[in-house]
């Protein structure tokens, strides 16, 4: 039975990986296809995946649309796509290589552009229809013995600024703490309508990122005030069996008043197999139910199977577009910085992920909520688009650089030079793919 559950878990990973990657790859390849057709290029084949063909269909333009066995990418094959050393030239205007350099450049850049456009549309959709996550920068608790506790930060203090940077929500505070390591933090908090200034020396601690690597961050020990309102109840969990519902507010546990979600987490973790009386507020009426926390994750700690409600701030269309552009810009910048730091050994190699990481994260996020899943597709799409812009042979960025060079020098690149460049590209790309898969196995399976 245990092996069956494990098999189902792996199949879930595979399913979500295929779904996420297929969506992103299809949009990428359709970008190439769409701009190729705009420029009058015949398309011979549109493929999702590689290897043996599982399904194919030929349209009225004789383009083969196919799905293959290994969903690790895709491709669009244009008529007359490859350079040739044949001295007899084919003047067919529908051949890719007979198009002007800027036309060819626009076709190859259209794939990454489609990925960025997909991300933009998805982010705008999330922010406009669902708003953005918003946690007030109000202190819910401080960790015992932490720099914040030692310097007298109190519950209900509101963080106004850090190092003269205005703090509008807890995410702003969190972003600063995870950015560059600081030797000192200048903090302003609002307490009883008075602004209090203090300087705190943060600790530097290692944390596990969501992809399993380690990262050193600034630590003050401040936890935000999270409303103890149930956002999700996991099916067949102790909370679900006891009758706890979405939007229930937990006001007491065993008679102790509850004002912050962290109080609930602390009590539940330490109460494995011990029945607790939860006083909840539902439709302005109080109700008492008994829930027995169980070890649901194999870590010997109590859990009842709930997630707390996320607060979201509504945004206008203009604000949604602006925040979407900023989000893509931030993801792009952070990805480039991460790549350079990994390359020069400044970051953990486990931050490089391949199909196993994408499958794991896709599965984890898919089991939370649809908004997070859509956001994940947007994030991976940005990264795929960005990586394809790298000026390496075989990648779209390498082809783009080639065609721009042709435009500048006024003639096609030499055939032998092109073949040599392609060979180098094959070696680089397949070496990186091999590294990412081996790295995935080492960091996320063996460890």
C-alpha positions in Angstrom: 0.0 0.0 0.0 2.9 2.3 0.9 4.5 1.7 -2.5 1.2 2.4 -4.3 0.8 5.8 -2.5 4.4 6.6 -3.4 3.7 5.7 -7.1 0.6 7.9 -7.1 2.7 10.7 -5.6 5.3 10.4 -8.4 2.6 10.3 -11.1 1.1 13.5 -9.6 4.5 15.1 -10.0 4.8 13.9 -13.6 1.2 15.1 -14.5 1.8 18.7 -13.2 5.2 18.9 -14.8 3.7 17.9 -18.2 0.8 20.3 -17.8 2.9 23.3 -16.8 5.7 22.7 -19.3 3.3 22.0 -22.2 1.4 25.2 -21.7 4.6 27.3 -21.6 6.3 25.5 -24.5 3.2 25.7 -26.6 3.0 29.5 -26.1 6.7 29.8 -26.9 6.6 27.8 -30.1 3.3 29.4 -31.2 5.1 32.8 -30.9 7.6 31.5 -33.5 4.8 30.0 -35.7 2.6 33.2 -35.6 5.4 35.6 -36.6 6.7 33.1 -39.3 3.3 33.1 -40.9 3.1 36.9 -40.7 6.3 37.0 -42.7 5.1 34.5 -45.3 7.3 31.5 -44.2 6.0 28.0 -44.7 5.9 25.9 -41.5 6.5 22.2 -42.0 6.1 21.0 -38.4 4.9 22.2 -35.0 6.0 19.8 -32.3 5.4 19.6 -28.5 8.0 17.3 -27.1 10.6 15.1 -28.7 11.0 11.4 -29.7 8.3 9.0 -30.9 5.1 10.7 -32.1 2.0 10.0 -30.0 -0.4 12.1 -32.0 -0.2 14.2 -35.2 -2.5 16.1 -37.5 -1.9 17.8 -40.9 -3.7 21.1 -41.4 -4.8 22.7 -44.7 -1.3 24.3 -45.1 0.4 20.9 -44.9 1.8 21.8 -41.5 2.2 18.8 -39.2 1.0 19.4 -35.6 2.3 16.7 -33.3 2.7 15.6 -29.7 5.8 13.5 -28.9 6.7 11.1 -26.1 9.2 13.2 -24.1 7.7 16.6 -23.1 11.0 18.3 -22.4 10.5 21.1 -25.0 9.3 21.6 -28.5 10.2 23.0 -31.9 8.8 24.6 -35.0 10.4 23.5 -38.3 10.3 26.1 -41.1 10.8 25.4 -44.8 14.3 26.2 -45.8 15.3 26.7 -42.2 18.9 25.4 -42.3 21.9 27.0 -44.0 23.1 25.0 -47.0 26.5 24.7 -48.8 24.6 23.9 -52.0 25.6 26.6 -54.5 22.4 26.2 -56.4 20.0 28.7 -54.7 16.3 28.0 -54.3 14.5 31.4 -54.8 11.3 30.3 -53.2 10.1 33.3 -51.2 8.4 31.1 -48.6 11.7 29.6 -47.4 13.0 30.9 -44.1 16.5 31.4 -45.3 15.3 33.6 -48.2 13.8 36.2 -45.8 15.6 39.4 -44.9 17.8 39.3 -41.7 15.4 41.4 -39.7 12.5 39.2 -40.6 14.4 36.1 -39.5 15.4 37.9 -36.3 11.8 38.8 -35.6 10.7 35.2 -36.0 13.3 33.8 -33.6 12.8 36.5 -31.0 9.0 35.9 -31.1 9.2 32.7 -28.9 10.8 34.4 -25.9 8.5 37.5 -26.5 5.5 35.2 -26.4 6.7 33.8 -23.0 7.0 37.4 -21.6 3.6 38.3 -23.0 2.0 35.2 -21.4 3.6 36.1 -18.1 2.3 39.7 -18.4 -1.2 38.6 -19.2 -1.3 36.1 -16.3 0.0 38.6 -13.8 -2.5 41.2 -14.9 -5.2 38.6 -14.6 -4.2 37.7 -11.1 -3.7 41.3 -9.8 -6.8 42.7 -11.5 -9.3 40.0 -10.6 -7.9 38.7 -7.3 -5.7 41.6 -6.1 -2.2 41.1 -4.5 -1.3 39.4 -1.3 -1.3 41.9 1.5 -0.1 41.4 5.0 -0.1 44.5 7.2 3.4 45.2 8.6 2.1 44.8 12.2 4.0 42.7 14.7 2.1 39.6 15.7 5.0 38.1 17.8 8.7 38.2 18.2 10.9 35.1 18.5 12.3 34.5 22.0 15.8 35.9 22.4 15.8 37.4 18.9 17.3 40.9 18.1 13.7 42.3 17.9 12.7 40.9 21.3 16.0 42.1 22.9 15.4 45.7 21.5 11.9 45.9 22.8 9.7 45.4 19.7 6.2 44.8 20.9 3.1 43.0 19.6 0.9 45.4 17.6 3.9 47.7 16.7 3.5 48.7 13.1 6.7 48.8 11.0 6.9 52.2 9.2 10.3 52.1 7.5 13.6 50.2 7.3 16.8 52.0 6.5 14.6 55.0 5.4 12.7 52.7 2.9 8.9 53.0 3.4 7.2 49.8 4.4 3.6 49.4 3.1 3.2 45.7 3.8 5.0 42.8 5.4 6.2 41.6 2.0 8.3 44.8 1.8 9.9 44.0 5.1 10.5 40.4 4.1 12.1 41.5 0.8 14.6 43.7 2.5 15.5 41.0 5.1 16.3 38.5 2.2 18.2 41.0 0.1 21.8 42.0 0.8 23.2 41.2 4.2 23.1 44.2 6.5 25.4 45.1 9.5 22.7 47.3 11.0 19.0 48.0 10.5 17.5 51.4 11.2 13.9 50.7 12.1 10.9 53.0 12.6 7.8 51.6 14.3 4.4 53.2 15.1 3.3 52.6 18.7 0.3 54.3 20.2 0.4 56.9 17.5 4.1 57.7 18.2 6.9 56.9 15.9 9.8 55.2 17.6 13.2 54.9 16.1 15.7 52.2 16.9 18.9 50.6 15.5 19.1 46.8 15.5 22.1 44.6 14.6 20.5 41.6 12.7 21.7 38.0 13.0 22.7 36.3 9.7 21.1 32.9 9.5 20.8 30.2 6.8 17.3 29.2 5.6 16.1 26.6 3.2 14.5 28.1 0.1 11.4 26.5 -1.5 13.6 24.8 -4.0 15.7 23.1 -1.3 18.9 25.2 -1.4 20.3 27.2 1.5 20.4 31.0 1.6 21.8 33.4 4.2 19.5 36.2 5.2 19.1 39.0 7.8 17.1 37.9 10.8 15.3 40.1 13.4 12.8 37.6 14.6 9.6 39.7 13.7 6.5 37.7 12.8 3.5 39.4 11.2 0.1 39.5 12.7 -1.9 36.9 10.7 -5.7 36.8 11.2 -6.8 33.4 12.7 -9.4 32.9 9.9 -9.5 29.6 8.1 -8.8 29.9 4.4 -8.7 26.2 3.4 -9.5 22.9 5.1 -7.7 19.8 3.6 -10.0 16.9 2.8 -10.1 14.1 5.3 -7.9 16.0 7.7 -8.7 16.2 11.5 -10.1 19.7 10.9 -12.3 18.5 8.1 -13.6 15.5 10.0 -14.3 17.7 13.0 -16.4 20.1 10.9 -14.2 23.1 10.6 -15.1 25.2 7.6 -13.5 27.9 5.4 -13.9 31.4 6.8 -14.3 30.1 10.4 -12.5 32.4 12.9 -10.7 30.6 15.7 -11.2 32.7 18.8 -10.1 30.3 21.6 -8.3 27.0 22.1 -8.9 25.3 25.4 -10.2 28.6 26.7 -7.1 30.6 25.7 -7.8 33.7 23.6 -6.4 33.6 20.1 -5.5 36.8 18.2 -2.8 35.5 15.8 -2.5 32.4 13.6 1.0 31.7 15.0 -0.6 31.0 18.5 -2.7 28.2 16.8 0.3 26.8 15.0 2.4 26.7 18.2 -0.4 25.0 20.3 -1.3 22.5 17.6 2.3 21.5 16.9 2.8 20.6 20.6 -0.5 18.7 20.9 -0.1 15.6 18.7 -2.8 13.1 19.6 -4.2 15.4 22.3 -7.8 16.6 21.9 -8.2 20.4 21.8 -11.4 22.4 22.2 -11.6 25.1 19.5 -14.0 27.9 20.0 -14.9 29.3 16.5 -16.9 32.2 15.2 -19.2 31.3 12.3 -21.9 33.7 11.0 -21.5 35.8 14.1 -22.2 32.8 16.3 -19.8 30.9 18.6 -19.4 27.2 18.3 -17.1 24.7 20.2 -15.6 21.7 18.4 -13.0 19.2 19.4 -10.0 18.5 17.1 -7.2 16.1 17.7 -4.0 17.1 15.9 -2.2 14.3 14.1 1.3 13.8 12.6 0.4 14.4 9.0 3.9 15.1 7.6 6.0 12.5 9.4 7.9 15.1 11.5 6.4 14.1 14.8 4.5 17.4 15.2 0.7 17.9 15.4 -1.2 19.2 12.5 -5.0 19.6 11.9 -4.9 20.3 8.1 -5.8 23.9 7.6 -4.3 27.0 5.9 -5.1 30.5 7.0 -6.9 33.0 4.8 -4.7 35.2 2.7 -5.6 38.9 2.6 -5.6 40.4 -0.9 -5.7 44.0 -1.9 -7.8 45.0 -4.9 -6.0 46.8 -7.7 -7.2 48.9 -10.6 -6.3 47.9 -14.2 -3.6 50.5 -14.4 -2.1 49.3 -11.0 -2.4 45.7 -12.1 -0.4 46.4 -15.4 2.2 48.5 -13.5 2.7 45.8 -10.8 2.8 43.0 -13.5 5.6 44.8 -15.4 7.5 45.4 -12.1 7.1 41.7 -11.2 8.5 40.5 -14.5 11.3 43.0 -14.2 12.2 41.8 -10.7 12.0 38.1 -11.7 14.3 38.9 -14.7 16.8 40.8 -12.6 16.9 38.2 -9.8 17.3 35.3 -12.3 20.2 37.1 -14.0 21.9 37.8 -10.7 21.3 34.3 -9.5 22.9 32.8 -12.7 26.0 35.0 -12.4 26.4 34.2 -8.7 26.0 30.5 -9.3 28.5 30.7 -12.2 31.1 32.3 -9.9 30.4 30.1 -7.0 28.7 32.7 -4.8 25.5 30.7 -4.5 24.5 27.1 -3.9 24.5 25.0 -7.0 21.3 23.4 -5.7 19.5 26.6 -6.8 19.8 25.3 -10.4 16.7 23.2 -11.2 15.7 20.9 -13.9 12.6 18.8 -14.6 12.5 17.3 -11.1 12.4 20.7 -9.5 9.7 22.0 -11.9 7.7 18.8 -11.3 8.0 19.1 -7.5 7.2 22.8 -7.3 4.3 22.4 -9.8 2.8 19.6 -7.7 3.2 21.5 -4.4 1.7 24.7 -5.8 -1.1 22.9 -7.6 -2.2 21.5 -4.2 -2.4 25.0 -2.6 -4.7 27.2 -4.8 -5.3 28.2 -8.4 -3.9 31.7 -8.1 -0.5 30.3 -6.9 -0.6 27.8 -9.8 -1.2 30.5 -12.4 1.5 32.6 -10.8 3.9 29.7 -11.1 3.2 29.3 -14.8 3.9 33.1 -15.2 7.2 32.8 -13.3 8.5 29.7 -15.2 7.4 31.4 -18.5 9.5 34.4 -17.7 12.5 32.2 -16.9 12.1 30.1 -20.1 11.8 33.3 -22.2 14.9 34.8 -20.5 17.1 31.7 -20.8 16.2 31.5 -24.5 17.4 35.0 -25.0 20.9 34.1 -23.9 23.3 34.6 -26.9 24.2 30.9 -27.1 24.1 28.9 -30.3 20.9 26.8 -30.7 19.0 29.2 -28.4 16.8 31.9 -29.8 19.2 34.5 -28.5 22.1 32.9 -30.5 20.0 32.8 -33.7 18.9 36.4 -33.1 22.5 37.5 -32.7 23.4 35.6 -36.0 20.7 37.4 -38.0 21.5 40.8 -36.6 25.1 40.1 -37.6 23.9 39.3 -41.1 22.0 42.6 -41.2 25.1 44.5 -40.2 27.5 42.8 -42.6 25.0 42.6 -45.4 25.3 38.9 -46.3 24.5 35.4 -44.9 27.0 33.9 -42.5 29.5 31.4 -43.9 28.0 27.8 -43.9 31.1 26.2 -42.3 31.2 28.8 -39.6 27.5 28.3 -38.9 27.9 24.5 -38.5 30.9 25.0 -36.1 28.8 27.5 -34.0 25.9 25.0 -34.0 28.2 22.2 -32.8 29.5 24.4 -29.9 25.9 25.2 -29.1 24.9 21.5 -29.0 27.8 20.8 -26.6 26.9 23.7 -24.3 23.2 23.1 -24.2 23.4 19.4 -23.6 26.1 19.8 -21.0 23.8 22.3 -19.1 20.8 19.9 -19.5 22.9 17.0 -18.1 24.1 19.2 -15.3 20.6 20.3 -14.3 19.2 16.8 -14.3 22.2 15.3 -12.3 22.0 18.3 -10.0 18.3 17.7 -9.6 18.9 14.1 -8.6 21.7 15.0 -6.2 19.9 17.9 -4.5 16.3 16.8 -4.5 16.3 13.0 -4.6 19.5 11.7 -2.9 19.5 14.6 -0.4 
